[in-house]
Amino acid sequence: MLTFFKNILLSNFGLNYKLFVSFLSFLVKGCLNKMIFILGHRLRSMNTVAYTNTDTNNNVKECTKMIEKVEKLDMEKVIENFERLTKDAEKVQRETLKRILEENASAEYLQNLGLNGRTDPESFKACVPLAIYKDLEPYINRMVGGDVSPILTGKPITAISLSSGTSQGKQKFIPWNDELFETTVQIYQTSFAFRNREFPIQNGKALSFIYSSKSSQTKGGVTAATATANVFKNPGYKHAMELLKSPSVSPDEVIFSPDFHQTLYCHLLCGLLFRDEVQLVSSTFAYSIVYAFRTFEQVFDELITDIKEGVLSSRITHQSIRTAMSKLLKPNPELANLLHKKCIGLSNWYGLIPELFPNVKYVQGIMTGSMEAYLKKLRHYAGDIPLLTSEYGSSEGWIASNVNPKVAPEFATYAILPQIAYFEFIPLTQLDGNEVELKPVGLTDVKIGEEYEILFTNPAGLYRYRLGDVVKVMGFHNSTPEIKFLRRSNLLLTINIDKNTENDLQLSVEAASELLAGEKMEVIDYTSYIDLSKEPGHYVIFWEISGEASDEVLGECCTCLDKSFVDLGYISSRKSKGIGALELRVVRKGTFKIVLEHCVRLGTSVSQFKTPRCIGPANNEVLQILLANVVKNYFSFAYI
């Protein structure tokens, strides 16, 4: 067998014997992920080659079985590795910082700051200031422009990741390199290993609502795409999903379609065609899953017709998709009738997911933060199927994994992986106190119960970068913190001395929406903005609702929204007339879909889209969409 490994490696990789010995050493030391990734990818590609030698074919089969056996054992090794790394997170952090700084020692940014090749945390913190995007933007713009000199990184970056832009109304250009893909795989593997221990899945498929946005070339010739697209398009992504027993039911032509409406329709259709093989339903965010099944309600009859007749709907116009789907779609009236019978038997689509996919084990995606607003509807679709929140990260990079998947998303925490980046934390008390000199603490120095803003140093040129995320430390896994995401630090509703966060807004909407629930209606989506066009300024909440509520009910909802903000600064300002009565504006059904489409046209991937909860000045185009679709408005009667 070792001879076979040697022959495969030498003939197919062009490796010399010395490198082959190194490879074996790599294997013996337990680095199975690398071996599986490289060799597994090669063996799969060998399917295109015609072999006539029976022994070789048998060896390939034997080796494939061997790899599959190793893969099954590998998840336990992932957990063992995570436990080892988190036992001395401080030491791992020092090693991680050293690795990042050694790899980027020649970077102009670090050279100019006088680091001079030093890699210890003390020198790093003394020389390198805290940074926000605006500080790094001139350097990034040079990289975008095609300058391949060591600017922020020692080696040229491989691509640019575009942030969603939904928070600030403007996309940021984030440097991307192969190391960030490796950290993505580490995060995915860690989260999956803990999920699979609690909710084991077999060799099935995933109905993954993933969308690869269009990539483009900057003037300097650098590929620019969303962070999710850079992950999906990496040659190793598909194999990584196979290792995690999560291959998509949809062919690549569907995933990489330029039209997300057509992609979504075909995702749903593929899911139905492979319904017995679907073991999990997933997307990056909970929003995307809810949006997908709301769409299913609207196109259900059309999907059933496609399955019954074996002919793809005319709404799919991209030839590459039609060609790919034609290989899957055959007339199947029996399946069509079964699906039709199951769906018409549902009460208001409750339990839709397990009814469609009888072997589904769980629904997975990021379900914390602003995504908590969609959990009620997601539970409606999922019925008794568990909802599992997955990982915590941003366009700049990944941060933590959910290693306690049985915990409900509302109470979920994320354990930081100390080897994927160097982390620091600014105590929120320093920010609230307007201290001139901020004094961040290290990963293992945070305190349970305290709130912090995260600083992030990664291998792709971000140093002491303020992510803008506020987290609360809930505990420790060994010596690494388990954190709960609270909010974005800059998403505040404030006019006077009031400070209401994204979470405060969510709680207010949840309280008021209970009045709608009594009328068998729901809030589809919502956002807010501060109206300063008249004195005094006031909060405006935009709602899209599922039905036609009476003026009396909506008026009560508006007053409830106002009363549900419990910030003392807000209450005192309302009572003293320093802030005007809250206004509820109801928009036409489909308005938030228009907002989504607008953001997608500007380059946001559907996989990354998050409804902006507070519309700021930089998001004026979104505000105009909302204002143009207002059909009713109401003012609160609270504090009169």
Secondary structure, DSSP 8 states (H G I E B T S, - for coil): -HHHHHHHHHHHH---HHHHHHHHHHHHTT-HHHHHHHHHHHHHHGGGS----HHHHHHHHHHHHHHHHHHHHHHHHHHHHHHHHHHTHHHHHHHHHHHHHHHTTT-HHHHHTT-TT--SHHHHHHHS--B-HHHHHHHHHHHHTT--SSSSSSS--SEEEE---TTTSS--EEEE-HHHHHHHHHHHHHHHHHHHHHS---S-EEEE-------EE-TTS-EEEEHHHHHHTSTTHHHHHHHTT--BSS-HHHHT-S-HHHHHHHHHHHHHHTTTTEEEEEEEEHHHHHHHHHHHHHHHHHHHHHHHHT---TT---HHHHHHHHTT----HHHHHHHHHHHHTSSTTTTHHHHH-TT--EEEEE-SGGGGGGHHHHHHHHTTS-EEE-EEEETTEEEEE-S-TTS-GGG--EEE-TTSSEEEEEEHHHHHTT-SS---EEGGG--TT-EEEEEEE-TTS--SEEEEEEEEEEEEETTEEEEEEEEETT-EE-SSS--EEHHHHHHHHHHHHHHHHTTT--EEEEEEEEE-SSSS-EEEEEEEESS---HHHHHHHHHHHHHT---HHHHHHHHTTSS---EEEEE-TTHHHHHHHHHHHTT--GGG----SS--GGGHHHHHHHHHTEEEEEE--TT-
